[in-house]
Amino acid sequence: MKKIIISGMIGNALEWYDYALYAQFAPIIAQHFFPDSEIKEILTFAVFASGFIVRPLGGVLFGSIGDKFGRRIALVIGILTMAIPTAGIGLLPSYATIGLAAPIILVIIRLIQGFALGGEFSGCIAYIVEHASIRQRGLAGSAAFASMCIGMLLGVITANAFSYFMSQEALFAWGWRLPFVAGLFIGGIGLYIRKNLSESPLYSAAKENGNLARYPLREIVTKYRTQLLVAIGLYITVTAPFYTATVFIENFMQTLGYTRAQSSMVCGIILTTMIIVFPISAFVSDKIGRKPVLLAGILLMILLVYPIFKLLGSMDYTLAVLSQILFAGIIAIYMGPIPTLLVEIFPTRVRFTGVALSYNLSAAIFGGSAPMMGVILVEYTKDKYALSYYLMFLAVISLIVLKFYKETYRKNLAEEIILDHKESENLSREYRALT
């Protein structure tokens, strides 16, 4: 189990390193690929959000591959389609060189990245949890989120190292491109790791029992609509706060007047806090259930998100750091059990597709748009803390949806395969009798 978790974490962390670089170099990217404009910053985050638009499509395609042909194959394809376009950003000529073609190609690259990530991350979640015992599923599932933050933290460290050791002129001219190009070599390492993984035991059992869905998407939409809607609603309070903390806050702090070094340090502290809290929250959910932990996270978000933004706007750096540790801790409390919960909601025969579709629809609508919404709300309401109201509203939606979630932390996923197989045999006998 340790080998499975470590292997899954390494590959996932490498992918999120690639993905995080865009956020870290967003100000430089804005200067290189967009014409001078008052909305240049909004356009940069709009391109970031564009990668989320195609996530559901990636989730559907990779979900079908994962449910029909195996989790491992989907994970191998996913890392390839992530690493190559990441290197493409580092090699893309600027707006000054090729004009309007630069932002157009950048959008295409981000769409490919989002497409790949839409399936790969969902597969990582399903793959790790399907290997875990019933008593440690929550803890095992939290490894997917922990590795995501480790990869993003690596991106933050890399970006800051380049900023520290290179002159501003060299960094702006060409230095920022090197970490993106390096993503191609990092992807090669991840590919090697993924190719040597064993298949999920639950998937293998379902395959042996002939219990795989022929059309996973159609089955999800027709038979598991309630589970899909619950999963989407609960994931809202994951995706919007997470991208607010890891993408929007750093840029927002610089807008308020903090230095780039200060905001980058806070970004690193946020990710570190999450890495520490994820497994604790997930471990507790293995003992007392997913629902009480989620309820605690939602209530803390509703009550404290506005005071957290107020502390950030105090321009006292110590208070700013403490506020973001608190913010990251609250987000991580809620997020800890979520990967495992998504896996437990859907049966093995359609699990990859169910997890991918719910996670990516929520991320596409509410996650990728969060940084852009933050910039727009601040710009047009003239209220520095307008995004906090938006996060509170989304948390209330998740609170309502939580009432429809039936506790799953004691669910036997292996028994489910046998029961589904018997049901399938019964339906086949009924069909033969009728015809």
C-alpha positions in Angstrom: 0.0 0.0 0.0 2.8 2.4 0.8 4.4 1.7 -2.6 1.1 2.4 -4.3 0.5 5.7 -2.5 4.1 6.9 -3.0 4.0 6.0 -6.7 0.6 7.7 -7.2 1.8 10.8 -5.2 5.0 11.2 -7.2 3.3 11.1 -10.6 0.5 13.4 -9.4 2.9 15.9 -7.8 4.9 16.2 -11.0 1.8 17.0 -13.0 0.7 19.7 -10.5 4.2 21.2 -10.6 3.6 21.7 -14.3 0.2 23.2 -13.7 1.2 25.5 -10.9 3.9 27.3 -12.9 1.3 29.3 -14.9 -0.1 30.8 -11.7 3.4 31.6 -10.4 4.5 33.4 -13.6 1.1 35.0 -14.3 2.4 38.6 -14.2 5.2 37.8 -16.6 2.9 35.8 -18.9 0.5 38.8 -19.0 3.4 41.1 -20.2 4.6 38.6 -22.8 1.4 37.3 -24.4 -1.2 40.1 -24.1 -1.2 43.7 -25.5 -1.2 46.6 -23.0 -4.7 47.0 -21.6 -6.5 47.8 -18.4 -8.0 44.3 -18.4 -4.7 42.5 -19.1 -4.7 40.9 -15.6 -8.3 39.7 -16.1 -7.3 38.2 -19.5 -4.4 36.3 -17.9 -6.7 34.7 -15.3 -9.3 34.2 -18.0 -6.8 32.0 -19.9 -6.1 30.2 -16.6 -9.9 29.6 -16.3 -10.1 28.3 -19.9 -8.2 25.2 -18.9 -11.1 24.3 -16.6 -13.7 24.6 -19.3 -12.6 21.4 -21.1 -12.0 19.5 -17.9 -15.4 17.8 -18.0 -14.6 16.6 -21.6 -11.2 15.3 -20.5 -12.9 13.6 -17.5 -15.5 11.9 -19.8 -12.8 10.6 -22.2 -10.3 9.5 -19.6 -13.1 8.2 -17.4 -14.3 6.0 -20.3 -10.7 4.8 -20.8 -10.2 4.1 -17.1 -13.6 2.3 -16.7 -13.2 0.2 -19.9 -9.5 -0.5 -20.1 -8.0 0.2 -16.7 -6.9 2.9 -14.4 -3.2 2.5 -15.1 -3.6 3.1 -18.9 -5.5 6.4 -18.3 -2.9 7.6 -15.9 -0.1 7.0 -18.4 -1.9 8.8 -21.2 -2.7 11.7 -18.8 0.8 12.5 -17.8 2.0 12.6 -21.5 -0.7 15.0 -22.5 0.2 17.3 -19.6 4.0 17.4 -19.9 4.2 18.2 -23.7 2.0 21.3 -23.7 3.6 22.6 -20.5 6.9 22.7 -22.4 5.1 24.4 -25.2 4.4 27.4 -23.0 8.1 27.8 -22.4 8.8 27.8 -26.1 5.9 30.0 -27.3 6.9 33.3 -28.9 5.6 36.5 -27.3 2.9 38.9 -28.5 5.6 41.3 -29.7 6.9 38.6 -32.0 3.9 36.9 -33.5 1.0 39.2 -32.4 -2.5 37.9 -31.8 -1.3 34.3 -32.5 0.5 34.3 -29.1 -2.6 34.5 -26.8 -4.5 32.2 -29.2 -1.9 29.5 -29.0 -1.6 30.0 -25.2 -5.3 29.4 -24.9 -5.0 26.2 -26.9 -2.2 25.0 -24.7 -4.2 25.7 -21.6 -7.1 23.8 -23.1 -4.9 20.7 -23.7 -3.5 21.0 -20.1 -7.0 21.2 -18.7 -8.2 18.3 -20.8 -5.4 16.1 -19.5 -5.7 17.1 -15.9 -9.5 16.6 -16.1 -8.9 12.8 -16.4 -5.6 12.2 -14.7 -6.3 13.6 -11.3 -9.6 11.8 -11.0 -7.8 8.6 -12.0 -5.2 9.1 -9.3 -7.9 9.5 -6.7 -9.7 6.3 -7.8 -6.5 4.4 -8.2 -5.2 5.1 -4.7 -8.5 4.7 -2.8 -9.3 1.4 -4.6 -6.0 -0.1 -3.1 -6.8 1.0 0.5 -8.4 -1.0 3.3 -11.8 0.1 4.6 -10.2 1.5 7.9 -7.7 3.7 6.0 -9.5 4.8 2.9 -9.9 8.4 4.0 -6.2 8.7 4.9 -5.1 7.0 1.6 -7.4 9.3 -0.5 -6.0 12.4 1.1 -2.6 11.5 -0.4 -4.0 12.7 -3.8 -4.6 16.2 -2.4 -1.4 16.2 -0.5 0.6 15.3 -3.6 -1.2 18.0 -5.5 -0.1 20.6 -3.0 3.4 19.2 -2.9 3.6 19.6 -6.7 2.3 23.2 -6.5 4.7 23.9 -3.6 7.6 22.7 -5.8 6.4 25.1 -8.5 6.4 27.9 -6.0 9.9 27.1 -4.8 11.2 26.8 -8.4 9.7 30.1 -9.4 11.1 31.9 -6.4 14.5 30.2 -6.8 14.7 31.6 -10.3 13.6 35.0 -9.1 16.3 35.0 -6.4 19.2 33.7 -8.4 18.5 35.6 -11.7 18.3 39.3 -12.4 14.9 40.7 -13.1 15.8 41.5 -16.6 17.0 37.9 -17.4 14.0 36.4 -15.6 11.6 38.5 -17.6 13.4 38.0 -20.9 13.9 34.2 -20.9 14.5 32.8 -17.4 10.8 32.2 -16.6 10.6 29.8 -19.7 13.1 27.2 -18.3 10.8 25.7 -15.6 8.1 25.1 -18.2 10.5 23.4 -20.6 11.8 21.3 -17.7 8.3 20.0 -17.4 8.9 17.7 -20.4 11.8 16.0 -18.6 9.8 15.8 -15.3 6.9 14.3 -17.3 9.3 11.5 -18.5 10.0 10.6 -14.9 6.3 10.5 -14.1 5.7 8.3 -17.2 8.3 5.8 -16.0 6.7 5.6 -12.6 3.2 5.2 -14.0 4.1 2.5 -16.5 5.4 0.3 -13.7 2.2 0.5 -11.5 0.0 -2.5 -11.0 -3.7 -2.3 -11.8 -6.3 -1.5 -9.2 -7.5 -4.7 -7.4 -11.2 -3.6 -7.4 -11.1 -2.8 -11.1 -9.4 -6.2 -11.8 -12.1 -7.9 -9.7 -14.9 -6.1 -11.5 -13.3 -7.0 -14.9 -13.1 -10.7 -13.9 -16.8 -10.7 -12.8 -17.8 -9.1 -16.1 -19.0 -6.1 -14.2 -17.7 -3.2 -16.3 -20.0 -0.6 -17.8 -20.1 -0.6 -21.6 -21.2 3.1 -21.7 -20.0 4.6 -18.4 -21.2 8.2 -19.2 -24.7 7.1 -20.1 -25.0 4.9 -17.0 -23.8 7.8 -14.8 -26.4 10.1 -16.2 -29.3 7.6 -16.2 -28.7 5.6 -13.0 -26.5 7.8 -10.8 -27.8 11.3 -11.3 -28.4 11.9 -7.5 -24.8 10.8 -6.7 -23.5 13.0 -9.4 -25.3 16.1 -8.2 -24.3 15.5 -4.6 -20.7 15.1 -5.6 -20.8 18.3 -7.6 -22.4 20.2 -4.8 -20.0 19.1 -2.2 -16.9 19.7 -4.4 -17.9 23.4 -4.8 -16.5 24.2 -1.4 -13.3 22.4 -2.4 -12.5 24.0 -5.7 -13.5 27.7 -5.3 -11.7 28.2 -1.9 -8.7 26.1 -3.0 -8.0 28.2 -6.1 -8.7 31.4 -4.2 -6.0 30.5 -1.7 -3.4 29.1 -4.1 -3.9 31.4 -7.2 -5.8 34.5 -6.3 -4.4 35.4 -2.9 -0.8 35.8 -4.1 -1.8 38.3 -6.8 -4.3 40.0 -4.4 -1.7 40.6 -1.8 0.5 42.4 -4.3 -2.5 44.4 -5.4 -3.0 45.4 -1.7 0.6 46.5 -1.4 2.6 43.5 -0.1 5.8 42.7 -1.9 6.2 39.8 -4.3 8.5 38.1 -1.8 5.9 38.4 1.0 3.0 37.1 -1.2 5.1 34.2 -2.5 6.1 33.2 1.1 2.4 33.2 2.1 1.6 31.0 -0.9 4.2 28.5 0.3 2.8 28.7 3.8 -0.7 28.0 2.6 0.4 24.9 0.7 2.4 23.6 3.6 -0.5 24.1 6.0 -2.8 22.1 3.7 -0.2 19.3 3.3 -0.1 19.0 7.1 -3.9 19.2 7.7 -5.2 17.0 4.9 -4.1 13.6 6.5 -5.3 14.7 9.9 -8.8 15.6 8.7 -9.0 12.4 6.6 -7.8 10.3 9.5 -10.6 11.7 11.7 -13.1 11.0 9.0 -12.1 7.4 9.0 -12.9 7.3 12.7 -16.1 9.3 13.0 -17.4 9.5 9.4 -17.0 11.9 6.4 -20.2 14.0 7.2 -19.2 15.5 10.6 -15.8 16.6 9.2 -17.4 18.2 6.2 -20.0 20.0 8.3 -17.2 21.4 10.5 -15.3 22.7 7.5 -18.4 24.3 5.9 -19.4 26.1 9.1 -15.9 27.4 9.7 -15.8 28.7 6.2 -19.1 30.6 6.5 -18.2 32.1 9.9 -14.5 33.0 9.3 -13.8 33.7 5.6 -14.8 37.4 5.9 -12.7 38.1 9.0 -9.8 36.3 7.3 -10.0 38.7 4.3 -10.2 41.6 6.7 -7.0 40.5 8.5 -5.3 40.2 5.1 -6.3 43.7 4.3 -4.9 45.1 7.5 -1.4 45.4 5.9 0.1 43.8 9.0 2.2 41.0 7.6 2.1 38.9 10.7 -1.7 39.1 10.8 -1.7 38.4 7.0 0.3 35.2 7.5 -1.8 34.0 10.4 -5.0 34.7 8.5 -3.9 32.6 5.6 -2.7 29.7 7.9 -6.3 29.7 9.3 -7.8 30.0 5.8 -5.7 27.1 4.5 -6.5 25.0 7.6 -10.2 25.4 7.2 -10.0 24.5 3.5 -7.9 21.4 4.3 -10.3 20.3 7.0 -13.1 20.2 4.5 -11.0 18.8 1.6 -9.4 15.9 3.6 -12.2 13.4 3.2 -13.4 14.5 -0.2 -11.3 12.3 -2.5 -12.4 9.2 -0.7 -16.0 10.3 -0.5 -16.1 10.8 -4.3 -14.8 7.2 -4.8 -17.3 5.8 -2.2 -20.3 7.4 -3.8 -19.9 5.7 -7.2 -19.7 1.9 -7.9 -16.5 0.4 -9.4 -18.0 -0.2 -12.8 -18.5 3.6 -13.5 -16.3 5.1 -10.7 -13.6 6.7 -12.8 -16.2 8.5 -15.0 -18.3 9.5 -12.0 -15.4 11.0 -10.0 -14.0 12.7 -13.1 -17.4 14.2 -14.2 -18.4 15.5 -10.8 -15.0 16.8 -9.9 -14.4 18.5 -13.3 -17.9 20.0 -13.7 -17.6 21.6 -10.3 -14.0 22.8 -11.0 -14.9 24.1 -14.4 -17.9 26.2 -13.2 -16.6 27.3 -9.8 -12.9 26.6 -9.4 -11.2 27.9 -12.5 -13.4 31.0 -12.4 -12.6 31.9 -8.8 -9.4 33.9 -9.4 -11.1 35.8 -12.3 -14.2 36.3 -10.2 -12.0 37.7 -7.4 -10.4 40.3 -9.8 -13.8 41.2 -11.3 -15.6 41.6 -8.0 -12.9 43.7 -6.5 -12.6 45.8 -9.7 -16.3 46.5 -10.2 -17.7 46.6 -6.6 -14.7 48.5 -5.2 -14.9 46.2 -2.2 -11.6 44.6 -1.5 -13.3 41.7 0.3 -16.0 41.0 -2.2 -14.7 37.5 -3.0 -15.3 36.4 0.6 -19.1 36.9 0.1 -18.9 34.7 -3.0 -17.1 31.9 -1.0 -19.7 32.1 1.8 -22.5 31.8 -0.7 -20.9 28.6 -2.2 -20.4 27.1 1.2 -24.1 27.5 2.0 -24.9 25.6 -1.2 -22.6 22.8 -0.1 -24.3 22.8 3.3 -27.6 22.3 1.7 -26.3 19.5 -0.5 -24.7 17.8 2.5 -28.2 16.9 3.8 -28.6 14.6 0.8 -25.3 12.8 1.3 -25.6 9.3 2.9 -22.6 8.4 5.0 -20.2 6.1 3.2 -17.1 5.7 5.4 -18.1 2.1 6.3 -19.2 1.1 2.8 -17.6 -2.2 1.6 -16.5 -1.5 -2.0 -15.5 -5.1 -2.7 -18.9 -6.5 -1.6 -20.5 -3.9 -4.0 -18.8 -5.6 -7.0 -20.3 -9.0 -6.1 -23.8 -7.5 -5.5 -23.6 -5.6 -8.8 -22.5 -8.8 -10.6 -25.5 -10.7 -9.2 -27.9 -7.9 -10.2 -26.4 -8.0 -13.7 -26.9 -11.8 -13.9 -30.5 -11.4 -12.7 -31.2 -8.8 -15.3 -29.7 -10.9 -18.0 -31.9 -13.9 -17.0 -35.0 -11.7 -17.0 -34.1 -10.4 -20.4 -33.6 -13.9 -21.8 -36.9 -15.0 -20.3 -38.7 -12.1 -22.0 -37.2 -12.7 -25.4 
